[in-house]
Amino acid sequence: MGSNNMWYDDIEWEYKGYKCLIEFDVEEDNVKAFHSVTTPRWHNKDGKTLKEAEVVGLILSPYDSKKETVENEVDYHIKNGKFKEHKNG
């Protein structure tokens, strides 16, 4: 039987001002997803930058490629000013 060659395109989108990215690492026997977001730049009403945008790697299951999971992390960050702390295991 021939090999099963599937192509996985990275997924990029914007959600509530955050740039979201799911990148795929395709290996011979599995595919893993890596998640990151770029936070928006924060500025005051005069336009002065208070905090630069930053890229944050999210600690999520490498087998979860749902946009909704990343969007839930963004919603948590907006509400709490930080990303969730995840425990391994």
Backbone bond lengths (Angstrom), bond angles and torsions (degrees), N, CA, C in turn:
res aa  C-N    CA-C-N  psi(-1)  N-CA   C-N-CA  omega(-1)  CA-C   N-CA-C  phi
1 M - - - 1.444 - - 1.521 109.43 -
2 G 1.314 116.99 145.99 1.458 121.82 179.96 1.519 111.66 -74.83
3 S 1.332 115.35 161.65 1.468 118.67 179.85 1.524 109.92 -74.47
4 N 1.291 115.45 150.26 1.462 121.83 -179.95 1.527 107.93 -90.26
5 N 1.312 117.32 94.93 1.467 122.05 -176.69 1.513 109.92 -97.74
6 M 1.339 116.43 96.78 1.460 120.19 177.20 1.521 108.00 -103.82
7 W 1.307 116.56 145.24 1.457 121.55 179.87 1.521 108.39 -105.34
8 Y 1.325 116.16 130.37 1.460 121.61 179.17 1.526 108.74 -112.46
9 D 1.316 116.04 116.57 1.455 120.61 176.09 1.518 109.08 -89.27
10 D 1.340 116.12 137.73 1.455 119.86 174.37 1.526 108.89 -60.70
11 I 1.318 116.36 151.24 1.462 121.81 -178.39 1.517 108.55 -111.87
12 E 1.338 116.68 122.02 1.461 121.89 177.16 1.519 108.68 -124.46
13 W 1.337 116.46 137.51 1.459 120.54 176.65 1.515 108.88 -159.56
14 E 1.322 116.37 166.82 1.450 121.04 176.80 1.521 109.05 -110.43
15 Y 1.340 115.54 138.37 1.465 121.49 -178.85 1.523 107.90 -141.25
16 K 1.324 116.18 114.28 1.466 122.90 177.96 1.530 112.43 53.17
17 G 1.328 116.21 39.02 1.460 121.24 177.70 1.524 114.57 86.79
18 Y 1.309 117.57 -5.09 1.463 122.27 178.04 1.525 108.32 -97.17
19 K 1.323 116.50 138.60 1.462 120.62 173.58 1.527 106.86 -90.85
20 C 1.306 116.23 121.53 1.463 122.14 -176.11 1.524 110.02 -107.51
21 L 1.337 115.59 145.79 1.455 120.32 -178.54 1.524 109.73 -145.06
22 I 1.320 115.04 131.99 1.465 121.83 168.88 1.524 105.81 -119.61
23 E 1.335 116.25 117.52 1.460 122.11 179.03 1.522 108.64 -106.87
24 F 1.309 115.78 141.02 1.458 120.73 -177.47 1.520 111.10 -106.75
25 D 1.326 115.03 135.02 1.459 122.91 172.98 1.519 106.47 -108.55
26 V 1.320 115.79 107.68 1.464 121.19 -176.05 1.520 108.96 -94.72
27 E 1.319 115.33 119.38 1.458 121.35 176.43 1.524 108.62 -114.28
28 E 1.297 116.24 173.25 1.462 120.33 -176.05 1.530 112.31 -60.08
29 D 1.351 116.40 -38.94 1.454 118.91 -173.71 1.535 114.60 -111.87
30 N 1.337 118.21 -1.74 1.460 119.37 176.78 1.529 111.41 -163.89
31 V 1.309 114.69 172.42 1.467 122.06 178.40 1.525 107.21 -129.42
32 K 1.349 116.18 130.12 1.461 120.41 179.24 1.522 109.11 -116.53
33 A 1.324 114.90 145.09 1.456 121.57 178.91 1.528 109.25 -108.54
34 F 1.338 116.07 134.68 1.456 122.37 175.74 1.519 107.23 -116.40
35 H 1.325 116.07 133.59 1.459 122.43 -170.42 1.521 110.79 -114.57
36 S 1.334 116.80 137.19 1.458 120.37 173.58 1.523 109.32 -149.85
37 V 1.329 114.64 158.57 1.455 120.82 174.75 1.521 108.37 -134.64
38 T 1.322 115.39 150.04 1.456 121.37 170.72 1.515 106.31 -107.12
39 T 1.325 115.73 118.83 1.462 120.03 -178.41 1.528 109.30 -72.49
40 P 1.313 117.30 153.98 1.465 119.10 176.40 1.529 110.59 -70.56
41 R 1.320 116.43 156.43 1.458 121.10 172.51 1.521 107.18 -76.35
42 W 1.315 116.71 132.98 1.461 121.31 179.87 1.512 108.97 -98.68
43 H 1.325 116.61 135.17 1.463 119.72 176.63 1.521 110.07 -142.53
44 N 1.323 114.91 159.79 1.466 119.04 -179.94 1.523 109.78 -84.77
45 K 1.323 116.44 -177.99 1.466 120.41 -175.10 1.526 112.82 -65.97
46 D 1.344 117.82 -18.67 1.463 121.40 177.78 1.529 111.95 -88.18
47 G 1.314 116.92 -1.72 1.457 121.03 178.92 1.512 114.05 90.18
48 K 1.340 117.75 0.52 1.466 120.40 178.33 1.526 109.41 -71.72
49 T 1.328 116.50 131.38 1.454 121.38 -179.82 1.526 109.96 -70.42
50 L 1.308 116.14 123.67 1.457 121.97 177.21 1.524 111.47 -95.98
51 K 1.317 115.77 -33.28 1.464 120.98 178.81 1.514 108.64 -151.06
52 E 1.327 115.58 127.97 1.457 120.84 178.69 1.529 110.41 -71.28
53 A 1.310 115.33 157.05 1.467 120.46 173.77 1.528 108.17 -64.30
54 E 1.325 116.12 147.56 1.453 119.08 176.51 1.526 109.94 -139.93
55 V 1.320 114.97 149.12 1.458 121.28 177.03 1.526 107.43 -92.19
56 V 1.327 115.52 127.34 1.459 121.23 -178.11 1.524 108.86 -123.05
57 G 1.319 116.27 123.70 1.458 120.95 173.74 1.521 109.07 -79.58
58 L 1.307 117.16 130.80 1.453 121.60 -179.11 1.524 109.80 -94.44
59 I 1.315 115.77 141.56 1.464 120.54 179.04 1.523 107.61 -94.88
60 L 1.313 114.56 89.26 1.460 122.29 -178.67 1.523 108.74 -126.70
61 S 1.305 116.17 164.75 1.457 120.24 178.93 1.525 110.23 -59.17
62 P 1.340 117.53 131.79 1.467 120.01 178.11 1.531 112.93 -69.77
63 Y 1.335 116.22 -5.35 1.462 119.65 178.92 1.526 111.83 -105.44
64 D 1.332 116.67 11.46 1.468 122.55 178.33 1.526 108.00 -109.61
65 S 1.305 116.76 114.60 1.469 120.19 -179.88 1.528 111.50 -117.75
66 K 1.336 116.33 25.44 1.459 119.87 -179.33 1.525 110.91 -85.12
67 K 1.321 116.47 132.70 1.459 121.32 176.32 1.525 110.85 -60.40
68 E 1.318 116.74 -35.66 1.463 122.17 -178.06 1.538 111.50 -57.85
69 T 1.331 117.54 -35.93 1.460 120.88 -179.87 1.527 110.34 -64.00
70 V 1.321 116.87 -44.49 1.468 121.11 178.32 1.526 110.20 -66.06
71 E 1.320 116.77 -41.13 1.468 120.63 -179.98 1.529 111.28 -64.05
72 N 1.330 117.80 -34.52 1.463 121.08 175.27 1.530 110.54 -63.38
73 E 1.332 117.17 -37.77 1.464 120.93 177.56 1.534 110.52 -66.03
74 V 1.324 117.17 -40.06 1.464 121.33 177.34 1.524 109.98 -63.17
75 D 1.324 117.10 -45.79 1.466 120.69 178.85 1.533 110.90 -58.33
76 Y 1.324 116.78 -41.20 1.466 121.27 178.46 1.530 109.97 -62.61
77 H 1.338 116.59 -43.33 1.469 121.29 -179.80 1.525 111.05 -63.18
78 I 1.322 117.21 -42.22 1.465 121.20 179.20 1.534 109.53 -62.33
79 K 1.316 117.05 -43.22 1.464 121.48 -176.20 1.531 112.45 -73.55
80 N 1.339 117.49 -36.51 1.465 121.57 -170.27 1.530 114.68 -112.33
81 G 1.329 118.17 -8.22 1.464 120.24 179.90 1.510 114.32 74.87
82 K 1.330 116.45 10.05 1.463 121.52 177.48 1.515 108.53 -155.45
83 F 1.326 115.69 164.80 1.453 120.09 176.11 1.530 108.94 -89.53
84 K 1.319 116.12 157.24 1.468 121.28 179.52 1.524 109.79 -61.20
85 E 1.313 114.30 145.96 1.466 119.92 171.67 1.517 106.83 -95.99
86 H 1.327 115.63 122.13 1.461 120.56 -177.85 1.526 108.88 -105.94
87 K 1.304 114.83 140.14 1.468 121.03 176.47 1.517 108.14 -99.04
88 N 1.323 116.49 140.83 1.463 120.63 176.02 1.517 109.29 -73.64
89 G 1.343 114.17 142.52 1.452 119.08 174.53 1.464 116.24 91.98
